[in-house]
Amino acid sequence: MVGKRRADARRNRERLLAAATAAFSGSDGAPVALESIARDAGVGIGTLYRHFPSREALVEAVYRAELVDVAAVAGQLLTRHPPKVALRRWMDRYAGFVAAKRGMAESLRAMAESGAVGPNETRESITGAVELLLRAGADDGSLRPDVRPEDVVSSLVGIFLASGSPEQTGRLLDLLVAGVSAAE
């Protein structure tokens, strides 16, 4: 019976994280009610609070899970796609991470001020993913070998801050990939 409860608890936690990620990503920075996250996950608000005793605890869990995923997906994409395609698809995944962060902005600011979440952790994970993709592209000749991962990350941040729509973001990401592509 204990094993079944643990499995149920794990499933509930995973559903809560998925519902929270979707809610924060789609909120465009507007506040998200915890009750709606619980409802979307198919659980009661008490279950949400058993797993995440505060909004900040939920935001931190979503943030950390998303950061791990966005960094790990770079290697996964390289197993299925050529480096240049993998880089572009990874950029779309990173855009989703940034969108989720917008919906958590207020809580993330408070956590950063308290030291619970540090900007260096994010930058190192993202830069590492970009470095992996760029190195694979330099090795196969599809991407320029002189491009620094930090420069690509800074460019991505600029695109996400300046873009006015998902369509424009897509066009700008395409331009960035063209800029780091090796001459054919």
C-alpha positions, 0 to 999 in steps of 0.5 A, spaced: 500 500 500 505 504 501 508 503 494 502 505 491 501 511 495 508 513 493 507 512 486 500 516 486 504 522 490 509 522 484 504 522 479 500 528 483 507 532 483 508 531 476 501 533 474 502 539 478 509 541 475 506 540 468 500 544 470 504 549 473 509 550 467 503 550 462 500 556 466 506 560 467 508 559 460 501 561 458 500 567 463 504 572 459 506 575 466 499 575 469 498 572 476 496 565 476 492 562 481 494 556 485 487 553 485 487 553 477 493 549 477 491 544 482 484 544 478 488 543 471 492 537 474 486 534 477 488 534 484 485 539 490 488 545 493 490 541 499 494 536 495 498 542 491 500 545 498 502 538 501 507 538 495 509 545 495 507 549 501 508 556 498 507 559 491 515 560 491 516 553 493 512 551 487 515 556 482 522 554 484 520 547 483 518 549 476 524 553 475 529 548 476 525 542 473 525 547 466 532 549 467 534 541 467 530 539 461 532 545 457 539 544 458 538 536 457 534 537 451 540 539 447 544 532 447 537 529 446 536 533 440 543 532 437 541 524 437 535 525 432 538 531 428 544 534 425 547 540 429 544 546 425 537 543 426 538 541 433 540 548 435 534 551 432 529 546 435 533 547 442 532 555 441 524 554 440 525 550 447 529 555 450 523 560 448 518 556 452 523 556 458 523 564 458 516 564 457 515 560 463 519 564 467 515 571 465 509 568 468 513 566 475 517 573 474 515 576 481 516 569 485 523 568 481 525 576 483 524 574 490 527 568 490 533 571 487 533 576 492 533 571 498 539 567 494 534 561 493 535 561 485 542 564 482 542 567 475 549 564 474 546 557 475 541 559 469 547 562 465 551 556 466 546 551 464 544 555 458 551 556 456 553 549 456 547 547 452 549 552 447 556 550 447 554 542 446 550 544 440 555 549 437 561 544 438 557 539 434 556 543 429 563 546 428 565 538 428 561 537 422 562 543 419 555 546 419 556 551 424 562 556 425 567 554 429 569 561 432 562 563 435 562 563 442 556 560 446 556 566 451 555 571 445 549 566 442 546 566 449 546 574 450 543 574 443 538 570 445 536 574 451 536 580 446 531 577 442 526 574 447 526 581 450 525 585 444 521 581 440 513 583 439 510 576 437 512 569 437 512 570 429 517 575 430 521 571 435 521 565 430 524 570 424 529 572 429 531 566 431 532 563 424 537 570 423 541 568 429 542 561 426 544 563 419 549 568 423 552 562 426 552 557 420 558 556 416 559 558 409 556 553 404 
